[in-house]
Amino acid sequence: MKKIPYSSLLHYLNLILFIGVSTAFGVMFFVLQKQKVSIIEKRDLATFPEFNEKEMWKGNYTRDLDAYVADNFPFRDDWIEFSYFLRNIRGWNPEGRVKIVSTASPEFIPKETLKEIIPDSAVKDSATAHSLLIYEGKAFQVFGSSHKMAAYYASCLNTFQLALGDSLKFYSVVVPSASEMSLPDKYLKIGKSEKANIDAVYKNLNTSICKADAYSKLIEHKNEYLYFRTDHHWTALGAYYAYSAFSVCAGFEPLLLENLTKKSKKNFLGTLYALSRDPELAKNPDVVEYYMIPGNHKVTVNQSADENTWTKGSLLAESRSSVGTYAVFLGSDYPVMKIESENKNGRRILVLKESFGNAFVPFMAPHFENVYVADIRYFKFALLDFIQKNKINEVLVIDGIFMANNPYFGSKIKSMMYKKVPSLQVKNPKDSTRKK
Amino acid sequence: MVFASLVFLCLFLPLNLLLYYVFKNNIYRNILLIVFSLFFYAWGEPVWVSLLIFTTFIDYFNAIVVDKFRGRIWAKVAVISSLIFNLGILMAFKYSGFIYENINAVFGTTFQIPQFSLPIGISFYTFQSVSYVLDVYRGEVPAQKQYYKFLLFVSLFHQLVAGPIVRYVDIAAEIDNRKIKWDEVSQGITRFCTGLFKKVFFANTAGELATKYLDGDFSHLTTAGAWTGLFLFSLQIYFDFSGYSDMAIGMGKMIGFHYHENFRFPYVSRSATEFWRRWHISLGSFFRDYVYIPMGGNQKRMYFNLLVVWFLTGLWHGASWNFILWGLYFGFFIAIEKLFLQKILGKIGFLSNLYLILVAMIGWALFYYTDLHRLYDFSRILIGQTQLQFYDLELQITLGSNFIWILFAILFCMPLKNVMQSFLEHRSTSIKNLAISAEVLLNVLMLVVSVSLLVGKSYNPFLYFRF
């Protein structure tokens, strides 16, 4: 028998490996069980698209199929892990341990929608964070918004406040991000000043709105654990200092930290870790600390389209499976939550918030008879009508600085004042790279 | 469908190859390729696949008429009809908006600007089709009598959407009769994996990094940042385009087709003239053979001919003034090289390479900005007309965190493989086998890295989503 030369064997091997590897994944794609949700990404994975002739002709059906395959690829999590490993070895960091990660974070709202909201070149400046700075095992969002955005946010709040009239007390809190608490000056120069931006918001707000100076209070305590290292939110302690700044506006005596029982959950890797998958961050996960609020509170939530359907909720969702995450505060971003306390002082406040408000709200509970907590993104009712019906006599708008500078939030508040507005739907972004 | 996608890599291509190798009959194999190709095209362009098929019908008949009435007036009519038809659909789909815009701008008219979406690959396949009719007319090749074989030539998914522009003459014989040689199949796989890796690992990453500088807010862009952006875009466009060509050539080899090289390490060139002999070769030779030489080439009115060719080359890349500028810009350098510069470039060694890199990079700025105002602002920053410092910390950190990747990218622009081959030429068989083994492993590695980065692209953690 003729001996096959070694080099030919290698050629066959090349073919077998190539077809073998690619076919194997193709087959496994069909055979393996599919996950439905990606926990770390906080989103539902793409499902098999329903066939629709119209969409097919537009090319959307095949695009959805592409997304379906990518989202349900065999061993997807491991591939992603590996791809981030590859990202993280692309270079070294001559500036100590500083690293900039450009995040593939999807547009929060499509540019077209943005343009409808403010038909202005300022759209380009909107503050969605496109890069993260990793410094000494902590992640920071680079803030890059303009004062135009700050003024826009203020104008929306002003409109809302004017519609309510001066008989209602109105408060505003804009929460800075972690950057200015912990980053050395030279790195802060990469982004823009948050302090100046908050000042710009406050300067533009109506005089009858009380502006709580959370910034100064936080800066005073900047060496404490105010923000998570791996998540874009603040800790309960950070929220506590903002709450004590708010108490000056709202006129109550804040609870004293030393009187509160503190509990904690370990090993929290948050959104900024999810975005960067940076190994430095993973080495040092966060601890979620939370304080038990004294007194009995009846907490209910409304997720329905009917204003009278309330189900049970809680200030601190200790037993939830997602405990150990920021979700311990209020449990989730419910469209609206109602907290009734034993304090029958007649103060009924509406808190308009996004997730930054969640760590803040529990502290407020004992000072008000009722606290209504509405999430700007998901609130389903007409705002002024809701305020009137529930005899609300105070309003607090609290937003993280990135959200305050994202025109979606201001415009949503304005648009839902008189009418019901559909809640935010975040769609999975599509890969639109096509060759011509 | 695109090559650098999971559906293509793990479903479409392996299925195509397996079926192809199972069938032994050439007719079945050709039909299989047509079915796959039309499916491939319809995946991204479900409506305009009809235009593709229609084009092939028209030129199939045109070529037959040319063949039959050779030397008579009808042959000319058929060629002209092919030109009018192909250039007509290009005009309608690609340039009509541009033409209307300019007419409106010049005459102050308000014609409605047509909103066609550009059918994928139209610039490539119309050129392939028209070159076929022209070649038949010139008697370089007989007309294809069987329609499906001509359809195969035009629609073959290897080169349909991103080139190279394959000439019918070059693969006519292989359409009828081709052999699978396993060592070539293996080479094809290596080539494909290299191309995929160039696209996914280099081009996509470069693109992601480049946009930060090129598309960002110019009031924060430093001069060094602008040059970095251009450098990254130079990498992106080279790896993207040549990666696609590599994949096409590789897939051709896997089934017995031999396409010409489309890129030969253009960034090692030492003049603009040489650059265009190494960059998108199939396009350059198309314009050379069908425009430049018929117009008289170097023999008469050379500078006018250059002007026309480079105007058209620019315009082919896109319906916008910046592409025309870009084409003329290269035409200008090629003209002055012919005049006197080539002699100087020949004497200054590697400095001539720096000259070319500078010319090419600045060219990419012209190519990148379809908005001429933005191009102007960007150019000012490039030459230091900015209040900012030369570079900033952000740039320093970004370059640092991608340093190793950048080194690899620069290395991959160079003809490493040729160096390797000449090194291996006089070595023993065992060393050669060792090299092939390494190549096999490297292919798997490149495939795995590419798949992982493609899966990674679907990773979209939400910051603002409900938890």
Interface residues (C-beta under 8 A of the other chain):
Chain A: Y6 S7 S8 L10 H11 Y12 L13 N14 L15 L17 F18 I19 V21 S22 T23 F25 G26 F29 I40 E41 K42 R43 M56 W57 K58 G59 T62 L65 D66 A67 V69 A70 D71 F73 R76 W79 I80 F82 S83 Y84 L86 R87 I89 R90 G91 W92 N93 P94 E95 V98 K99 I100 V101 S102 A104 S105 P106 F108 K124 D125 A129 H130 S131 G144 K186 Y187 K189 I190 H232 T271 A274 L275 S322 T325 Y326 A327 S332 D333 E354 S355 R377 Y378 M403 V426 N428 P429 D431 T433 R434 K435 K436
Chain B: M1 V2 S5 L6 V7 L9 C10 L11 L13 P14 L15 L17 L18 W43 G44 E45 P46 V47 L118 I120 G121 I122 S123 V161 A162 W182 D183 V185 S186 I189 T190 F192 C193 T205 E208 L209 K212 D217 Y244 D392 L393 E394 Q396 I397 T398 L399 G400 S401 N402 F403 I404 W405 I406 T429 K432 N433 I436 S437 E439 V440 N443 V444 L447 V448 V449 V451 S452 L453 L454 V455 G456 K457 S458 Y459 N460 P461 F462 L463 Y464 F465 R466 F467
